[in-house]
Amino acid sequence: MIPATPDISSTLVSTAKVGIWVDAFRVFPSGFQFTLALRVNPAVGELTDGLEFDSLPRGDGRNVLELRLRYPDGRETSPLIPEIVQAQRNGLVLGGPRFEGGAPGWQVRWWAWPLPPRGPVQVSCEWRAAEIPRTSVEIDGGILLDAAATADVLWPEAE
């Protein structure tokens, strides 16, 4: 399968300390991938030391950059919840992550399953160590659904 790649990019946070955005969407008939990109101003020190994305918080949890995904039908999930629990709870799974880079910049690839219904898909994050309260952007679920219909099947499944 060759995924469709709609032109979606949206800034979540832009401060003197940090920039966070979502982009690089790849859409398949069963779900989609996207990248959460993070850049930290080198002048502010080592904010990314001990940064966590997908585990139960250690200590007071300040260094967790919590990502959340909310579909138009109200289903919501976070990678802080184990994938099997996500699937059992409401059928929406946000999995991954796949990391690239390192301080001061990261690209973290996530997988969401299944595709959303039409309407606004909310992507939000919170990172207390960087003084970032829960901040959200909306992605049009219809764009993802339309893109899924254009993904290319390389080899038909054997009958």
N, C-alpha and C positions, 0 to 999 in steps of 0.2 A: 504494500500500500504506500502510495506517495501522498502525504497529507496536503491539504489545501493550506495556503498561508495568507490569510487576510491581513490587510495592513491595519493592525491595531497596536497602538502604543499610548500609554496614559501615565502621567506623573502622579504618584501617590504623595510624595513628600519632597520638598525642596527647601532646605534650611541652610544656615551658615555651617552646620555640622555635617549634614548628610543629605543625599538625594536617593530616592527610591522610586522605581517605576516598573510597570509591567509591559512586556512586549514579546516579540518573537512567538506569536501564536501559531501553532500547527494543529490543524483540525482533521480528525479522522471520523468515520461514520459512527464510532462508538464513544468518542470522547475527545478531549483536546489537551494539548500541552501549552504551557506558557512559561516565560521567564520572569522572575522577580529579580531585578537588577538593583544593586546597592553600591553606592560610592560614598566613602567617608573622607572628609576634608583632613588631609594629613596633619594640619596644624592643630587639630583638636585632640591628638593623642591616639591611643589604641582602643577605640570604642569597640572594635571587633574582637578583641581578646575574649575568648570564652563565649562568643556569640553562638546562640542555639536557635534552631529553626523547627525541629521536629521531635522533640523529646519532652518528657515531663521536666519542668524547670528544676534546676539545681539551686540550692540556696533560696534567695528571695524572689527568683524569677525575673529580676530586672534585665538580664542579658538575653532574654528570649525575644526574638523578633517574631511575634505571633501573626501568622497569616490566616485569614478567614475567607471563605467563599460562600456566598448566599445566592441561591437561585430565585427566579421570580415567583415560584410557587411556595417560597418560604423555607425550603430545605437549606440548612446551613451546616458547614463543617469546618474543621481545622485539623492540620496535621499533628496537633498535640493529642488528638484522639486516635488510638490505634485503628488502622484501616479496617480490620474485621468488625470493630464496634461501629465505625462510621457506616459500613454497608448494612449492618443489622438494624441500626437505628432508623435511617431514613433513605438508604439506597444511594446516597451521594458520597463519593470517595475523593479525597484530595490526597494524592500520594506523591512519592518522591522522597526526598529531594535528590537532585543530581547537581553537584557543585562544580563550578569552574572559577578560577581566579584565586584571590587571596587579598589580604589587607593591602591597600585601602579599598579594593573593589571586588565584589562577588557577582556572579550570575548563577541563580539557583533555578533549575528547571523543575516544574511541577506537572503532574498528570491529574486531570479531573475526569471523572466518569460518573454517570453517563453525560451525554450532551444536555444542556439546559433547555427548558421550554423557551419560547419567544418571550422577550421582555428584558428588563434590566438585570444583568448579573453583577452583583456587587463583590468587588475584591477589596479587602481591607487589611490593614496591618496596624500593629501597635508595638512600640519598642521603648520601654521605660528608661533604659540606660541612656538612650539618645534624646530623652524628653519628648518623645513622639506619642501623643494620645492616639486612640483609634481613629484612623483616617481611611476614607474609602473613595473608590472610583467606580463608575458603572460602565460595563461593557454591554453592548447590544447582543442579547442572546440570539436574535434573528440572524445577525451576521455570522455567528458560529454555525447555526443550523444550515444556512445557505451555503457556507463554505464546505461543510461536511458532504453535501451533495455533489461537490466537484472534486473530491479526493479521487485519485486514480488507482484503480485496482490493477496491480501488476500481473497477477496470475489468478484466474478464476479458481475457486475451490473445487477440488475433485469431487465428482458425484458418486 
